[in-house]
């Protein structure tokens, strides 16, 4: 009996006091809307073909369309591919863990590298670091990037709390941040003269960003609170920030401007049942101590929506069976919609003719 009591005491002590990397903050999320209405379940992404990366590579997170029509993507190991043709072709090895990609007006490829910061690439062997600190603090988790016509580069830093290189990658770092609900994410920009300034902060895992066609506002995905914000950049409302979409059915990842005033938003996962524990910081610490199998994790259920600049849902494409894996972004290029993924060995490509009608 003494041994049993001792074991119970040790177990209880472990669950209550063992150090963990998260310091949870109490948060009461609204009940997720589920897959109804604008988000009604469908199988539209079944029409997409899976395009495998070569040599077993995984993780084509984002894509960029260059002025000459070349489409670039990267993988988990930092390999850069031209995915314009039938099969991906290796172009260069960038290293790090590139996430967001965007073409600049100078013909360069801009890269948000979650390990290094904001980068610029103009051809094999030319990768250069542009930004690795903002206001004297290091860029910890660069995520997505958008480039204005004058060369101003906007980028998101998801969290200053959890460095993905030190915590096993971008997915573990995102789970840590969202489970903790620390709001250290922000958006910054690099001006053409090289000046770097922070624009807006206080986000729980800042993720996808996209400029409006007139570049008068920036859309910002806040993954950890299932929201999208709109930050006005110029005009009478310059500097104002508002919630454009709230209580989304999943955790928003990348955001791609289509160029016609609409945007593609990908959900990395539906909202998880573990959100019920968000008001209880102590319980969230205990769950973390119980080990990886019981910790919250993304649910593989693909979903993308097309929206306008007011947040109205125009199209809703889903993959309920999780065939694509964790969807992270996408965009229509020529006659195909490209759908990118976090840790699958493929991205998807589907004919525009197979898209559902606009709502």
RAMOVEN-V611774 format. One record per pair of residues at least 24 apart in sequence whose ideal C-beta (glycine too) atoms are under 6 Angstrom apart, sorted by the first residue. I is the first residue (numbers start at 1). J is the second residue. If there is no record, write none. Layout:
# RAMOVEN-V611774
I;J
I;J
This chain:
# RAMOVEN-V611774
15;286
15;289
18;289
20;285
20;288
20;289
22;176
22;179
22;180
22;288
24;180
24;281
24;284
25;181
26;279
26;281
27;181
27;278
28;279
29;275
29;278
30;247
32;249
32;271
33;249
38;313
39;249
39;316
41;318
41;320
42;318
44;317
44;356
45;302
45;317
45;319
47;350
47;354
48;339
48;348
48;350
49;349
50;346
50;348
51;346
51;347
51;349
52;345
52;346
53;88
53;345
58;343
58;345
59;343
60;340
60;347
61;99
61;328
61;340
62;100
62;101
62;254
62;329
62;340
63;338
63;340
64;101
64;102
64;103
64;109
65;333
66;103
67;107
71;333
72;101
72;109
74;98
92;124
94;127
99;143
100;143
100;144
100;145
102;145
102;146
102;147
104;147
105;149
105;151
110;145
110;147
110;153
112;142
112;143
112;144
112;145
112;155
113;142
114;141
114;142
114;164
114;170
115;165
117;142
118;142
118;155
131;190
131;196
134;188
134;196
134;198
135;198
143;207
144;208
144;209
144;254
146;209
146;210
146;211
148;215
150;192
151;192
152;189
152;191
153;190
154;189
154;209
156;187
156;206
156;209
157;186
158;185
158;205
158;206
159;184
159;185
159;205
160;184
174;205
177;205
178;205
178;224
187;220
200;231
200;241
207;253
208;253
208;254
208;255
210;255
210;257
210;263
212;309
213;261
219;255
221;252
221;255
223;251
223;252
226;251
244;311
245;311
250;303
253;328
254;328
254;329
256;329
256;331
261;309
262;306
262;308
263;307
264;304
264;306
264;330
264;331
265;305
266;304
266;327
266;328
266;329
266;330
267;303
268;298
268;326
269;298
269;299
270;299
270;301
272;296
298;326
300;325
300;326
302;327
304;330
314;358
314;359
315;356
324;348
